[in-house]
Amino acid sequence: MNKHVSAFNEVLADLLERLMPGIELSGLALLVITAIVATVLALAAFFIVKGLTSWIQRKILSLHIENMGGFKLQNQQLLTGDQINWAIRKLFKWLRYLAYIIIFYLYINIIFSFFPETEGISTTLFTHFLNAIGFVLGAIWNYIPNLLTLIVIFAFGHYAIRLAGLFFKGIEAGRITLAGFYPDWAGPTFTIVRFLIIVFVIIVAFPYLPGKESPAFQAVSIFFGILVSLGSTGAVSNVVSGIALTYMRAFKNGDRVQIADTTGDVVEKTMFVTRIRTIKNVEITIPNAMVLNNHIINYSSLADKEGLILHTKVTIGYDVPWRGVHDLLKEAALATEGVDKTPDPFVLQTSLDDYYVEYEINAYTKKPKQMAVIYNELHRNIQDVFHAHGVEIASPSLTAFREGAENIPDDYLPKNYNPPKPGPWPFSGGETKKPEE
């Protein structure tokens, strides 16, 4: 620094001698003039930086970025044109302040270096400045091999994910077939493979990350590891359950299912939760762990091929012939919209109770999502058909009144006992004669 200052002083002294010949300046006067010149140059540098940054900013803003639609990600507007203009102005403002700080720092170093009393301060400040720049540039230069390694690792992970995506899309579309591997497994399996590739890339790239050996980096890693360990128990359980449900093929999107007490259509199946929309148009989110721990009834899995059997029960008295009841129930089922004509509906007599017979009508349908509507119409048709044929849908109960003596064994009754005849209460009937002596 002293060599440069001395050279600057010699140049300045030679210039002053040419401009003002015959004038001799003392060393202190020459230093003061040198400081004044340095101050003027610093101010000029300030104005040059301000003008240059303003000119570049005007040139960029003259492109009318606000009329270009800003920046979008698919259909989401991330940045508008006005926001980009505001960001450009802020960027040049902070760049200008940074240049001002650098100029002021260099100016202070130069001014201090002119005077012997402050020369030590100048040397210290300049040394710190050069050391900081050297440390940053040296770190960047030394990190270049690791940076190239990271680029190769991340490029490998990126193209491995793309290749896996193309492979599983081919399976999902049916262009690629694997024995025992169903097309609906392609999407979830790709999600798992992508996750494993990302984890592999992170593990391989970790030793090449900057600051990997610093205590701060290690402390942050331990902290996040503890958070994940403590807070992810339920999440991991749901993920494992989601994977199990995927390969169990218990249901797929669009199926009408019943999980525990919830019945509806599956609208989304993720690694964590299953979402079901009920017939009341209410969306219910069920964690996959809860889904796996409950029984699952799938009304849609066999409906397209074999048909879903809808069934309902009625109780009819013994006075109505059972063959006629069968015919009426079948007639009502065939008149119901949504019930298949083939296979034919069939009737089961599920029980013979004290007062009535329990009949169950079974009918096929390929529309499981219309179960509630079909049941509603089937019940209405049963009422209409039975009423039209004069058959009462009821469970009749008969009451008989009899004398208590009828429950006594014959050996204990008189030989001339005459049981009463059935009739309205109170009984009127036979008489009991005294046993002959």
C-alpha positions as CSV (number, residue, x, y, z in Angstrom):
1,M,0.0,0.0,0.0
2,N,2.9,2.4,0.9
3,K,4.5,1.9,-2.5
4,H,1.3,2.8,-4.3
5,V,0.8,5.8,-2.1
6,S,4.4,7.0,-2.7
7,A,4.0,6.5,-6.4
8,F,0.7,8.4,-6.4
9,N,2.3,11.3,-4.5
10,E,5.2,11.5,-7.0
11,V,2.7,11.6,-9.9
12,L,0.7,14.3,-8.1
13,A,3.8,16.4,-7.3
14,D,5.0,16.2,-10.9
15,L,1.6,17.3,-12.1
16,L,1.4,20.2,-9.7
17,E,4.9,21.3,-10.7
18,R,3.9,21.4,-14.3
19,L,0.7,23.3,-13.6
20,M,2.3,25.7,-11.1
21,P,6.0,25.9,-11.8
22,G,8.2,27.5,-9.1
23,I,5.9,26.5,-6.2
24,E,7.5,24.2,-3.6
25,L,5.1,22.2,-1.4
26,S,6.0,20.7,2.0
27,G,5.3,17.0,2.7
28,L,2.2,17.8,4.7
29,A,0.7,20.1,2.1
30,L,1.3,17.5,-0.5
31,L,-0.5,14.9,1.6
32,V,-3.4,17.2,2.1
33,I,-3.7,17.9,-1.6
34,T,-3.4,14.1,-2.2
35,A,-6.3,13.5,0.3
36,I,-8.4,16.2,-1.4
37,V,-7.8,14.6,-4.8
38,A,-8.6,11.1,-3.4
39,T,-11.9,12.6,-2.0
40,V,-12.8,14.1,-5.4
41,L,-12.1,10.8,-7.1
42,A,-14.2,8.9,-4.5
43,L,-17.1,11.3,-5.0
44,A,-16.7,10.9,-8.8
45,A,-16.8,7.1,-8.3
46,F,-20.1,7.6,-6.3
47,F,-21.7,9.6,-9.1
48,I,-20.4,7.2,-11.8
49,V,-21.8,4.2,-9.9
50,K,-25.2,5.9,-9.4
51,G,-25.4,7.0,-13.0
52,L,-24.3,3.6,-14.4
53,T,-26.8,1.6,-12.3
54,S,-29.6,4.0,-13.1
55,W,-28.8,3.7,-16.8
56,I,-28.8,-0.1,-16.7
57,Q,-32.0,-0.1,-14.7
58,R,-33.8,2.2,-17.2
59,K,-32.6,0.0,-20.1
60,I,-34.1,-3.1,-18.4
61,L,-37.3,-1.4,-17.4
62,S,-37.7,0.0,-21.0
63,L,-38.4,-3.6,-22.1
64,H,-41.9,-3.2,-20.4
65,I,-41.7,-6.5,-18.5
66,E,-45.1,-5.7,-16.9
67,N,-46.7,-6.3,-20.3
68,M,-45.1,-9.7,-20.7
69,G,-47.4,-11.5,-18.3
70,G,-44.8,-12.0,-15.5
71,F,-43.7,-15.5,-14.5
72,K,-46.2,-18.4,-14.4
73,L,-45.9,-22.0,-13.3
74,Q,-48.5,-23.9,-15.2
75,N,-51.7,-22.0,-14.4
76,Q,-50.4,-20.3,-11.2
77,Q,-49.2,-16.7,-11.5
78,L,-46.1,-16.6,-9.3
79,L,-44.8,-13.1,-10.2
80,T,-46.7,-10.3,-12.0
81,G,-44.9,-7.8,-14.3
82,D,-45.2,-5.1,-11.6
83,Q,-43.7,-7.3,-9.0
84,I,-40.7,-8.1,-11.3
85,N,-40.2,-4.4,-12.0
86,W,-40.3,-3.8,-8.2
87,A,-37.7,-6.5,-7.7
88,I,-35.4,-5.1,-10.4
89,R,-35.5,-1.6,-8.7
90,K,-34.8,-3.1,-5.3
91,L,-31.9,-5.2,-6.8
92,F,-30.2,-2.2,-8.3
93,K,-30.8,-0.2,-5.2
94,W,-28.9,-2.7,-3.1
95,L,-26.2,-3.2,-5.7
96,R,-25.7,0.6,-5.6
97,Y,-25.4,0.6,-1.8
98,L,-22.9,-2.3,-2.0
99,A,-20.8,-0.4,-4.4
100,Y,-21.0,2.7,-2.2
101,I,-19.8,0.6,0.8
102,I,-16.8,-0.8,-1.2
103,I,-15.8,2.7,-2.5
104,F,-16.1,4.2,1.0
105,Y,-14.0,1.3,2.4
106,L,-11.3,1.8,-0.2
107,Y,-11.4,5.6,0.3
108,I,-10.9,5.3,4.1
109,N,-8.0,2.9,3.6
110,I,-6.3,5.3,1.1
111,I,-6.8,8.3,3.3
112,F,-5.4,6.5,6.4
113,S,-2.4,5.3,4.4
114,F,-1.4,8.9,3.5
115,F,-0.6,9.9,7.1
116,P,2.0,8.1,9.3
117,E,-0.2,8.2,12.4
118,T,-3.0,6.2,10.7
119,E,-1.0,4.1,8.4
120,G,-1.2,1.1,10.7
121,I,-5.0,1.3,10.7
122,S,-5.0,1.4,6.9
123,T,-2.8,-1.6,6.7
124,T,-5.0,-3.6,9.1
125,L,-8.2,-2.7,7.3
126,F,-6.8,-3.5,3.9
127,T,-5.3,-6.7,5.1
128,H,-8.6,-7.8,6.5
129,F,-10.3,-6.9,3.3
130,L,-7.8,-8.8,1.1
131,N,-8.0,-11.8,3.5
132,A,-11.8,-11.9,3.3
133,I,-11.7,-11.7,-0.5
134,G,-8.9,-14.3,-0.7
135,F,-10.8,-16.6,1.6
136,V,-14.0,-16.5,-0.4
137,L,-12.2,-16.8,-3.8
138,G,-10.0,-19.6,-2.4
139,A,-13.0,-21.5,-1.0
140,I,-14.8,-21.2,-4.3
141,W,-11.7,-22.4,-6.2
142,N,-11.1,-25.3,-3.8
143,Y,-14.8,-26.3,-4.0
144,I,-14.9,-26.6,-7.8
145,P,-14.0,-30.4,-7.8
146,N,-16.8,-31.1,-5.2
147,L,-19.2,-28.9,-7.2
148,L,-18.5,-30.9,-10.4
149,T,-19.1,-34.1,-8.4
150,L,-22.4,-32.8,-7.1
151,I,-23.5,-31.8,-10.6
152,V,-22.8,-35.3,-11.9
153,I,-24.7,-36.9,-8.9
154,F,-27.7,-34.7,-9.3
155,A,-27.7,-35.2,-13.1
156,F,-27.7,-38.9,-12.5
157,G,-30.6,-38.7,-10.1
158,H,-32.6,-36.4,-12.4
159,Y,-32.3,-38.7,-15.4
160,A,-32.8,-41.8,-13.3
161,I,-36.2,-40.4,-12.2
162,R,-37.1,-39.5,-15.7
163,L,-36.2,-42.9,-17.0
164,A,-38.2,-44.6,-14.2
165,G,-41.2,-42.3,-14.9
166,L,-41.2,-43.3,-18.6
167,F,-41.0,-46.9,-17.6
168,F,-43.9,-46.9,-15.2
169,K,-46.0,-44.7,-17.5
170,G,-45.6,-47.4,-20.1
171,I,-46.8,-50.0,-17.6
172,E,-49.8,-47.8,-16.7
173,A,-50.7,-47.3,-20.3
174,G,-50.4,-51.0,-21.1
175,R,-47.4,-50.5,-23.5
176,I,-45.2,-52.5,-21.1
177,T,-46.4,-55.6,-19.4
178,L,-44.9,-57.5,-16.5
179,A,-46.2,-60.8,-15.2
180,G,-48.0,-60.4,-11.9
181,F,-47.6,-56.6,-12.0
182,Y,-50.9,-54.7,-12.3
183,P,-51.1,-51.4,-14.2
184,D,-52.7,-49.7,-11.2
185,W,-49.5,-50.4,-9.3
186,A,-47.5,-48.2,-11.6
187,G,-48.2,-44.8,-10.1
188,P,-47.6,-45.7,-6.5
189,T,-44.5,-47.8,-7.4
190,F,-43.0,-44.9,-9.3
191,T,-43.6,-42.7,-6.2
192,I,-41.7,-45.2,-4.1
193,V,-38.9,-45.5,-6.6
194,R,-38.6,-41.8,-7.0
195,F,-38.3,-41.4,-3.2
196,L,-35.6,-44.1,-3.0
197,I,-33.6,-42.4,-5.8
198,I,-33.8,-39.0,-4.0
199,V,-32.7,-40.6,-0.7
200,F,-29.8,-42.3,-2.5
201,V,-28.7,-39.1,-4.2
202,I,-28.8,-37.2,-0.9
203,I,-26.8,-39.9,0.8
204,V,-24.2,-39.9,-1.9
205,A,-24.0,-36.1,-2.2
206,F,-23.8,-35.4,1.5
207,P,-20.0,-35.8,1.8
208,Y,-19.5,-33.2,-1.0
209,L,-21.8,-30.5,0.5
210,P,-20.0,-27.3,1.7
211,G,-19.7,-27.1,5.5
212,K,-20.5,-30.7,6.1
213,E,-17.9,-30.9,8.8
214,S,-18.8,-27.7,10.6
215,P,-20.3,-28.1,14.1
216,A,-23.3,-25.9,13.1
217,F,-24.1,-28.1,10.1
218,Q,-23.9,-31.2,12.3
219,A,-26.1,-29.6,15.0
220,V,-28.8,-28.7,12.5
221,S,-28.7,-32.2,11.1
222,I,-29.1,-33.8,14.5
223,F,-31.9,-31.4,15.4
224,F,-33.9,-32.2,12.2
225,G,-33.2,-35.9,12.8
226,I,-34.7,-35.7,16.3
227,L,-37.7,-33.8,15.0
228,V,-38.4,-36.4,12.2
229,S,-37.9,-39.2,14.7
230,L,-40.3,-37.8,17.3
231,G,-42.9,-36.4,14.9
232,S,-43.1,-39.0,12.1
233,T,-44.3,-42.1,14.0
234,G,-47.9,-41.6,12.8
235,A,-46.8,-40.5,9.3
236,V,-44.6,-43.5,8.8
237,S,-47.4,-45.8,10.0
238,N,-49.7,-44.2,7.4
239,V,-47.1,-44.4,4.6
240,V,-46.5,-48.1,5.4
241,S,-50.3,-48.7,5.5
242,G,-50.7,-46.8,2.2
243,I,-48.1,-49.0,0.5
244,A,-49.8,-52.2,1.9
245,L,-53.2,-51.0,0.7
246,T,-51.8,-50.3,-2.8
247,Y,-50.4,-53.8,-3.3
248,M,-53.4,-55.4,-1.6
249,R,-55.6,-53.9,-4.3
250,A,-58.4,-53.5,-1.8
251,F,-59.9,-50.6,-3.8
252,K,-59.1,-48.0,-6.4
253,N,-60.2,-44.5,-7.2
254,G,-63.8,-44.4,-8.1
255,D,-64.9,-47.5,-6.2
256,R,-67.9,-47.5,-3.9
257,V,-66.6,-48.9,-0.6
258,Q,-67.5,-49.1,3.1
259,I,-64.7,-48.6,5.6
260,A,-65.8,-49.1,9.1
261,D,-69.0,-46.9,9.3
262,T,-68.2,-44.8,6.3
263,T,-69.8,-45.6,2.9
264,G,-69.0,-43.7,-0.3
265,D,-66.8,-43.3,-3.4
266,V,-63.0,-43.2,-3.2
267,V,-62.0,-39.9,-4.7
268,E,-58.3,-40.0,-3.8
269,K,-55.8,-42.5,-2.5
270,T,-52.4,-41.1,-1.4
271,M,-49.5,-42.5,0.6
272,F,-50.9,-40.9,3.8
273,V,-54.7,-40.8,3.6
274,T,-57.7,-42.1,1.7
275,R,-60.5,-39.6,0.8
276,I,-64.1,-40.8,0.5
277,R,-67.1,-38.8,-0.8
278,T,-70.3,-40.0,0.8
279,I,-73.7,-40.1,-0.9
280,K,-74.5,-36.9,1.1
281,N,-71.6,-35.2,-0.8
282,V,-69.4,-35.0,2.3
283,E,-65.7,-35.7,1.8
284,I,-64.2,-37.8,4.6
285,T,-60.4,-38.1,5.1
286,I,-59.3,-41.4,6.7
287,P,-55.7,-42.1,7.7
288,N,-54.4,-45.1,5.9
289,A,-53.4,-46.8,9.2
290,M,-57.1,-46.6,10.2
291,V,-58.2,-48.0,6.8
292,L,-55.8,-50.9,7.1
293,N,-57.0,-51.7,10.7
294,N,-60.7,-51.9,9.6
295,H,-62.6,-54.2,7.4
296,I,-63.1,-52.9,3.8
297,I,-66.3,-53.7,1.8
298,N,-65.8,-53.0,-1.9
299,Y,-69.1,-52.9,-3.8
300,S,-67.5,-52.1,-7.2
301,S,-64.8,-54.7,-7.5
302,L,-67.1,-57.4,-9.0
303,A,-70.0,-55.2,-10.1
304,D,-68.9,-54.8,-13.8
305,K,-68.3,-58.5,-14.4
306,E,-70.6,-60.5,-12.1
307,G,-72.9,-57.8,-10.8
308,L,-73.6,-56.6,-7.3
309,I,-76.5,-58.4,-5.5
310,L,-78.8,-56.0,-3.7
311,H,-81.2,-57.5,-1.2
312,T,-84.0,-56.5,1.1
313,K,-86.4,-58.4,3.4
314,V,-90.1,-58.5,4.0
315,T,-92.2,-60.5,6.4
316,I,-95.5,-62.0,5.3
317,G,-98.0,-64.1,7.2
318,Y,-98.5,-67.8,6.8
319,D,-101.9,-67.3,5.2
320,V,-100.3,-66.1,2.0
321,P,-98.9,-68.9,-0.3
322,W,-95.1,-68.6,-0.5
323,R,-95.0,-69.2,-4.2
324,G,-97.2,-66.1,-4.8
325,V,-94.9,-64.1,-2.5
326,H,-91.9,-65.1,-4.6
327,D,-93.6,-64.1,-7.8
328,L,-94.6,-60.7,-6.4
329,L,-91.1,-59.9,-5.1
330,K,-89.5,-60.8,-8.5
331,E,-92.1,-58.7,-10.3
332,A,-91.2,-55.7,-8.1
333,A,-87.5,-56.2,-8.6
334,L,-87.7,-56.5,-12.4
335,A,-89.8,-53.2,-12.4
336,T,-86.9,-51.4,-10.7
337,E,-84.7,-49.2,-12.8
338,G,-81.0,-50.2,-12.4
339,V,-81.8,-53.9,-11.7
340,D,-80.4,-56.3,-14.3
341,K,-83.0,-58.6,-16.0
342,T,-80.3,-61.3,-16.2
343,P,-79.4,-63.1,-14.1
344,D,-83.0,-63.4,-12.8
345,P,-83.8,-62.0,-9.3
346,F,-84.2,-64.8,-6.8
347,V,-86.0,-65.1,-3.4
348,L,-84.7,-66.8,-0.2
349,Q,-86.9,-67.7,2.7
350,T,-84.5,-66.8,5.5
351,S,-86.6,-67.9,8.5
352,L,-89.9,-69.4,9.6
353,D,-90.9,-67.4,12.7
354,D,-93.9,-67.8,15.0
355,Y,-96.2,-65.5,13.2
356,Y,-94.7,-64.9,9.7
357,V,-92.3,-66.0,7.1
358,E,-89.2,-63.8,6.3
359,Y,-88.5,-63.4,2.6
360,E,-85.4,-61.9,1.1
361,I,-85.4,-60.6,-2.5
362,N,-82.0,-60.6,-4.3
363,A,-81.4,-58.7,-7.5
364,Y,-78.3,-58.0,-9.6
365,T,-77.1,-54.6,-10.6
366,K,-74.0,-53.2,-12.3
367,K,-74.5,-49.7,-10.8
368,P,-73.2,-49.9,-7.3
369,K,-72.9,-46.1,-7.1
370,Q,-76.7,-45.9,-7.4
371,M,-77.4,-48.3,-4.5
372,A,-79.4,-45.8,-2.5
373,V,-81.6,-44.8,-5.4
374,I,-82.2,-48.5,-6.5
375,Y,-83.1,-49.5,-2.9
376,N,-85.5,-46.6,-2.7
377,E,-87.3,-47.6,-5.9
378,L,-87.3,-51.3,-5.1
379,H,-89.0,-50.7,-1.7
380,R,-91.6,-48.5,-3.4
381,N,-92.2,-51.2,-6.1
382,I,-92.7,-53.9,-3.5
383,Q,-95.3,-51.8,-1.8
384,D,-97.1,-51.1,-5.0
385,V,-97.1,-54.7,-6.3
386,F,-98.2,-56.2,-3.0
387,H,-101.0,-53.7,-2.5
388,A,-102.1,-54.1,-6.1
389,H,-102.6,-57.9,-5.5
390,G,-104.2,-57.4,-2.1
391,V,-101.4,-58.8,0.0
392,E,-100.8,-57.1,3.3
393,I,-97.1,-56.5,4.2
394,A,-97.4,-57.2,7.9
395,S,-96.3,-59.6,10.6
396,P,-99.7,-60.8,12.1
397,S,-99.8,-61.9,15.7
398,L,-102.5,-64.3,16.9
399,T,-103.7,-64.5,20.6
400,A,-105.5,-67.6,21.9
401,F,-107.2,-67.7,25.3
402,R,-107.6,-71.1,27.0
403,E,-108.2,-72.5,30.4
404,G,-105.3,-73.2,32.6
405,A,-106.4,-76.8,33.2
406,E,-105.3,-77.6,29.6
407,N,-101.7,-77.5,30.8
408,I,-102.3,-80.2,33.4
409,P,-101.5,-83.8,32.5
410,D,-104.5,-86.0,31.9
411,D,-103.7,-88.2,34.8
412,Y,-104.4,-85.4,37.2
413,L,-107.7,-84.4,35.6
414,P,-111.1,-85.9,36.4
415,K,-112.2,-88.6,34.1
416,N,-115.4,-86.7,33.2
417,Y,-113.5,-83.4,32.6
418,N,-115.0,-81.4,29.7
419,P,-112.7,-78.6,28.3
420,P,-114.3,-75.3,27.6
421,K,-115.0,-74.2,24.1
422,P,-113.0,-71.3,22.6
423,G,-114.9,-68.0,22.8
424,P,-114.7,-64.5,23.8
425,W,-113.5,-63.6,27.2
426,P,-114.7,-64.7,29.7
427,F,-114.7,-68.3,28.6
428,S,-118.1,-70.0,28.3
429,G,-117.8,-73.7,27.9
430,G,-118.1,-77.1,29.5
431,E,-118.8,-77.9,33.0
432,T,-116.6,-79.9,35.3
433,K,-118.5,-82.7,37.1
434,K,-117.5,-84.1,40.3
435,P,-115.6,-87.3,40.1
436,E,-117.8,-90.4,40.9
437,E,-117.2,-91.8,44.3
